[in-house]
Amino acid sequence: MSFTVELARALDRARVDYAVLVDGDNDLDLAVAPRSLRIVQDVLSRFGPVVQAHDYEVPYSRLLVVRLADGPRYRRVDVACDPRGIGKYGTAPATALARAARDEDGVRRPDAAALLVYLAVKRARKGLTPEAVDELANVAARAGDAGREALRAFARDDTLCDALARGHVPTIERALAAVAAAVDARLRRPSVVAARAFHETRRTIRRIARPTGFAICLAGPDGVGKSTLTQALLALTGGPFHTRVRLGQRRGFFRKPGELLRRPQADANRPHHRRPSNLAGSTARLVYMWLDALVGWLPKIGLARRRTTLVVLERPFVDFAIDPKRYRLSTPPVLARALARLLPRPDLVLVLTAPARAVHARKRELPVRELERQLAAWRREARRSGHPVLDASGAPAETFANALDLVDDALARRHGDLGPARAALQLLGSPSHAGTRHRVTRRAGAPRFVIPAGSGPLGTGLYRPGRRRDALAAGAVETAHRLGLGRTTLIDQETGAAPAIADALGLARVTLAAAAARNSRRGARALLAIHDGRKLVAYAKAAATGESKLALELEVLERLAGAQPESFTAPRPLGALTWEGYEILLLEPLTLHGRANRPLGQSELAALTELASLQVVGATAGEVAVHGDFTAWNTGVDGRGRLAVVDWEHASVGLPLEDLFQWRLQQLVLFGEGTPGELVRGALEPDRQVQELAARLGVGLEIAPGALMRAARRSGAVDGNIQAHLTELIGAAA
C-alpha cells in the first residue's frame, strides 16, 4: 500500500475534509478544510516522527516533514488551508478541495479542471520546467472543455489550453503570467491586504520564537572525521531543510588576529609547532575570538536558523580550553569554559570519537599521546555538558547515518514527538474530529499517559508513586487531568483496539486509558487500563507482534494459577488476542498498594524462596525459576493483603539470588538508591539479607557475584554501560 493511500485512509478515519493535489515521489500536496491542520499533523505523527513543521504561507499553509521507517527516509507533506483565498495561490486550493471526489483507491482528488487551475497557479508562482509542461498538458487534455471554462472563470483567460496543446513554451509562459496577474489582482483588494498583513505578522513572530532551522556543531580532534561528516550533511537533500551552510571556528565578521598583526599564516599541518603567547596576549586573543563568535551569531547562525537552514559548525568555543596549543593560548582552561557558557548554544553539539591510533592514521598532525588526551577530554566534556558521543571509527556512511538519527531525534522533540507513546496512541484509536477529549501527560518531553478527560493516572490505576515526593506530583497531575487542564487531543476509540478487547471480555463497550513504555528499546508496547464505564475491569499488555514475550507470560501465568503459590499471587489471565500488528494479553485488575520504590522485605524474600522451589522445564543443575524483572514497581500488596507479583514476561530459569540483585540494581538505576560499589560489595561480601536468602535456598554465597552479573546482563536495555562498570568493579575487587 502506498503512503498516499495509507494517509488517505487515516485522514478519513480522522474525519478530515481533504484533497490530494500533487502526489510526487517525495512531495505530497494536500488541501484541507479549516481547523484541520492540527489533526493532519497528529495523523502524520502516527506514521513516524515529525521532524519539520514550517509555516510557509498565510493563512495556515504548512510544510510537514515526517520520517518514515520504511522506504524513503523523509516524506514532505505540503498542507494548504486557505478557505478565503488570501494566499499566493488565491482561491485555487479551496476550489480544488470543494471539487474533490474519491478515485479507485479511495483517495480524494480534485477533478481535472480544478487540478488544472491549481497547477497553473503553482507553475505561475514557481516557474516552468519541462516536467511541469508535460504534467500541465496531460491534465489539460483530461480536463477538456471543463478545464478551459475553469481557467476562463478563474483568470478570464483560457489561452493556456491552446498553448499546452501546441507545446509552445513562450506562449505557455505568457498564459501563466495572465493567471498570476489574476491572482495578484485579488491579493491587492484592501480586505485581502489587511488579512495578509495580520497573518504575515503572526507567522513572522512564530518563526522568530520557534526557528525551523538547525545548528549542529561537530567536536573532536583533527582526523576524527568532522570534515567528512560535514560534507555528508551538506549534501543532504529532500529532508527537513531548504538550504545548508558550513561555518568553521570563526563565525563573525572580525578579521583573524594574525591578519591584524600582519603575521604569516600558520601551517595547518603543524597545529602545535608555534609557541603560545604570554598570558596578556592569550587573554586578549581569547576575548577577541569570543566577541567575534558573539557578534557573528545572529547574522551568521540566528537568521539562518529562522530560514529553515541547516548550519554545520566545526569546533565549539570550548575547543579553546581542550586544545589551547592550536590557538597559541596560555590562559587557564576555566576562562575559555566560562566564556563558552555566555555564548548562544547550537541545537546539537556532537562529539566525535575514535581510537587514537585510527585517528592518527587518518591525520598525522598530532602524536598518538596528544590525541588520546584530547579524546579523553572531549568525552569528559560530553558527560559534563550532556552532549551525545558518536563513534566515528566505522565507515563514513555509518557515521553519517548515526549522526542523522541524532539530528532527527532533536528535531522531533521540537514538535512533540510521540516516541514510545506512538504504540499507546495507535491502540487507543485515530485522532478525529468526532473523537473524545484525551489528556496527554508528558514526562521528560515524551508522552507518558494518554487518558480520557475526567480521570487521571492514579484514578485509572496506571501509576503508583515511587517516593513521597512523587505522590505530591502525581496528585497534581491527577487534578490537572480531572479539570481538563493542559493539552488535549481528540481520539476516536471506536477506531482503536477497544471494540476487539470488549468482544474478548464479553462486554458491550469499554474505554481505554494508556501508559506508554518508558523507552523504545523493548519495541512498540503499552499498558492499557480497561474500564466498562463504572469500574476497572482488566489490564492489557500490548506489544508489537514478534517483539514481545506475551505468549510466554500467558503460559507462565497459567502454570502459576495451577500451582497456587502460598506466599504470593499473580494476575489471572483473562484472554489473549491480536489486533492490527499487536499482541494483547488481558489480565485481571490486581490493584497494588505500596510505594514503587521501597526496600526488599521479608514478604519478597518468602516469594523468591517459593518461586525458586517451583519445578521448571529446561532448568539445568544450579538453576531455578526467576521472575526476570523482580522490582518494587512490579510487586505490591493486593486488596487481600497478600504480596502480588506482576509482569512475568521475562520469567525464565536463572541463578539463585538473581532476582534479589535485580531488585537492588533497578533501585540504583532508576531511583539512585546506593552506588555501584555498594551493589558489588553486597555480592562479594554478602550482607545479612543475601545470606538469609542463600540459606533459604540452600546455596553457597560464592554464587552471588555471578547472580549479580546475570542480573546486569538482563538490565543492559536500561543502561548499556552498567554491565561493563560492574564487571570492572568485580574484577578489581577480585
JOBEL-V63632 format. One record per run of one state. SS is the DSSP state (H for helix, E for strand, - for the rest). FROM is the first residue (numbers start at 1). TO is the last residue. If there is no record, write none. Layout:
ss:SS from:FROM to:TO
ss:SS from:FROM to:TO
//
This chain:
ss:- from:1 to:2
ss:H from:3 to:13
ss:- from:14 to:17
ss:E from:18 to:23
ss:- from:24 to:26
ss:E from:27 to:32
ss:- from:33 to:36
ss:H from:37 to:47
ss:- from:48 to:49
ss:E from:50 to:57
ss:- from:58 to:60
ss:E from:61 to:67
ss:- from:68 to:73
ss:E from:74 to:80
ss:- from:81 to:91
ss:H from:92 to:98
ss:- from:99 to:99
ss:E from:100 to:102
ss:- from:103 to:107
ss:E from:108 to:110
ss:- from:111 to:111
ss:H from:112 to:126
ss:- from:127 to:129
ss:H from:130 to:143
ss:- from:144 to:144
ss:H from:145 to:155
ss:- from:156 to:158
ss:H from:159 to:166
ss:- from:167 to:168
ss:H from:169 to:187
ss:- from:188 to:189
ss:H from:190 to:209
ss:- from:210 to:213
ss:E from:214 to:219
ss:- from:220 to:225
ss:H from:226 to:234
ss:- from:235 to:242
ss:E from:243 to:247
ss:- from:248 to:256
ss:H from:257 to:260
ss:- from:261 to:278
ss:H from:279 to:305
ss:- from:306 to:308
ss:E from:309 to:314
ss:- from:315 to:318
ss:H from:319 to:322
ss:- from:323 to:323
ss:H from:324 to:327
ss:- from:328 to:332
ss:H from:333 to:341
ss:- from:342 to:347
ss:E from:348 to:353
ss:- from:354 to:355
ss:H from:356 to:362
ss:- from:363 to:367
ss:H from:368 to:385
ss:- from:386 to:387
ss:E from:388 to:391
ss:- from:392 to:395
ss:H from:396 to:414
ss:- from:415 to:418
ss:H from:419 to:428
ss:- from:429 to:429
ss:E from:430 to:443
ss:- from:444 to:445
ss:E from:446 to:452
ss:- from:453 to:467
ss:H from:468 to:483
ss:- from:484 to:487
ss:E from:488 to:492
ss:H from:493 to:495
ss:- from:496 to:497
ss:H from:498 to:505
ss:- from:506 to:510
ss:E from:511 to:516
ss:- from:517 to:524
ss:E from:525 to:531
ss:- from:532 to:535
ss:E from:536 to:544
ss:- from:545 to:549
ss:H from:550 to:563
ss:- from:564 to:568
ss:E from:569 to:570
ss:- from:571 to:572
ss:E from:573 to:579
ss:- from:580 to:581
ss:E from:582 to:587
ss:- from:588 to:592
ss:E from:593 to:593
ss:- from:594 to:601
ss:H from:602 to:613
ss:- from:614 to:622
ss:E from:623 to:626
ss:- from:627 to:631
ss:H from:632 to:634
ss:E from:635 to:637
ss:- from:638 to:642
ss:E from:643 to:645
ss:- from:646 to:651
ss:E from:652 to:655
ss:- from:656 to:657
ss:H from:658 to:671
ss:- from:672 to:675
ss:H from:676 to:684
ss:- from:685 to:687
ss:H from:688 to:697
ss:- from:698 to:700
ss:H from:701 to:717
ss:- from:718 to:721
ss:H from:722 to:733
ss:- from:734 to:734
//
